[in-house]
């Protein structure tokens, strides 16, 4: 009985560590810098998602936190209200990035740069196309 309890505690601590360190898995790699116009899904938005959103245990194809995978273009567009065509302020994605609505991983917001938020806003405003 004591062994099972200790095992439970060890596994619980490990799982908490995994969840709270998830953001550290995304900090590597080259910084994604968005241009002021002509934002590309393939060259800017998708790499941003890969670094900050679409990894395990968050919005990968396996985990689907909040029922959302953020791997491909159709994942973003397919969730009602997540991306509002031409309306960054009405897009839940921008609201999360700008911390206007709560998000579970708010504690690592420091990985996301203002240029990247502006770039996502620009991509949506320009018409969020799969380019």
C-alpha positions in Angstrom: 0.0 0.0 0.0 2.8 2.4 0.9 4.6 1.6 -2.3 1.5 2.4 -4.4 1.1 5.7 -2.6 4.7 6.6 -3.2 4.4 5.6 -6.9 1.3 7.7 -7.2 3.1 10.7 -5.7 6.1 10.2 -8.0 4.0 10.0 -11.1 1.9 13.0 -10.1 5.0 15.1 -9.5 6.4 14.0 -12.9 3.2 14.9 -14.7 3.1 18.3 -13.1 6.7 18.9 -14.1 5.8 17.9 -17.7 2.9 20.3 -17.9 4.8 23.2 -16.4 7.9 22.6 -18.4 6.1 22.2 -21.7 6.9 25.7 -22.7 10.6 25.0 -22.4 10.3 22.5 -25.2 9.3 25.2 -27.6 11.9 27.8 -26.8 14.6 26.4 -29.1 15.1 27.1 -32.7 15.3 30.3 -34.7 13.1 33.2 -33.7 10.3 33.8 -36.1 10.1 37.4 -37.3 6.9 38.5 -39.1 7.0 41.1 -41.8 4.8 44.2 -41.7 2.7 42.9 -44.6 2.3 39.9 -46.8 2.4 37.5 -43.9 2.7 33.9 -45.0 1.0 31.0 -43.3 3.7 28.5 -44.3 6.7 30.8 -43.5 5.5 32.6 -40.5 2.2 31.5 -38.9 2.8 27.7 -39.0 6.4 27.9 -37.6 5.0 30.2 -34.9 2.4 27.6 -34.0 4.9 24.8 -34.0 7.1 26.7 -31.5 4.4 27.9 -29.3 1.2 25.9 -29.6 1.2 22.6 -31.5 3.3 20.3 -29.3 2.5 17.7 -26.7 0.8 18.1 -24.2 -1.0 21.2 -25.7 -2.5 21.5 -29.2 -0.8 18.7 -31.0 -2.8 16.2 -33.1 -2.6 13.8 -30.2 -3.5 15.9 -27.3 -6.1 18.4 -28.6 -6.3 20.5 -25.5 -9.6 22.4 -25.6 -10.5 20.2 -28.6 -8.2 22.2 -30.8 -5.1 21.0 -32.8 -2.9 23.8 -34.1 -0.8 21.9 -36.7 -2.3 22.9 -40.1 -4.2 25.7 -41.7 -7.5 23.9 -41.7 -7.2 23.3 -38.0 -7.2 27.1 -37.3 -9.9 28.0 -39.8 -12.1 25.0 -38.9 -12.7 26.1 -35.3 -15.6 28.6 -35.3 -14.5 32.0 -34.0 -10.9 31.0 -33.5 -9.9 33.0 -36.6 -12.4 35.6 -37.8 -11.6 36.4 -41.4 -10.3 40.0 -41.7 -11.1 40.7 -38.0 -8.1 40.2 -35.7 -10.0 41.7 -32.7 -12.9 39.3 -33.2 -10.5 36.3 -33.4 -10.2 34.2 -30.3 -6.6 33.4 -31.2 -5.6 37.0 -31.1 -7.5 37.5 -27.9 -5.6 34.6 -26.3 -2.2 36.0 -27.5 -3.0 39.4 -26.2 -4.2 37.9 -22.9 -7.7 39.4 -23.2 -9.2 36.0 -22.5 -7.6 33.4 -20.2 -5.5 30.5 -21.5 -4.2 27.6 -19.5 -0.5 28.2 -20.3 -0.5 31.9 -19.6 2.6 31.5 -17.4 5.0 31.2 -20.4 3.6 34.1 -22.4 7.2 35.6 -22.4 8.1 33.3 -25.3 5.8 35.2 -27.7 7.1 38.5 -29.0 5.1 41.6 -29.9 6.2 41.3 -33.5 4.7 37.8 -33.6 1.3 39.0 -32.2 1.3 41.9 -34.7 2.2 39.4 -37.5 -0.8 37.1 -36.6 -3.0 40.2 -36.5 -1.7 41.2 -39.9 -2.2 37.7 -41.4 -5.8 37.7 -40.2 -6.5 41.3 -41.4 -5.0 40.5 -44.8 -7.4 37.6 -45.1 -6.0 34.5 -43.4 -5.0 32.5 -46.5 -3.0 29.3 -46.8 0.0 30.8 -48.5 
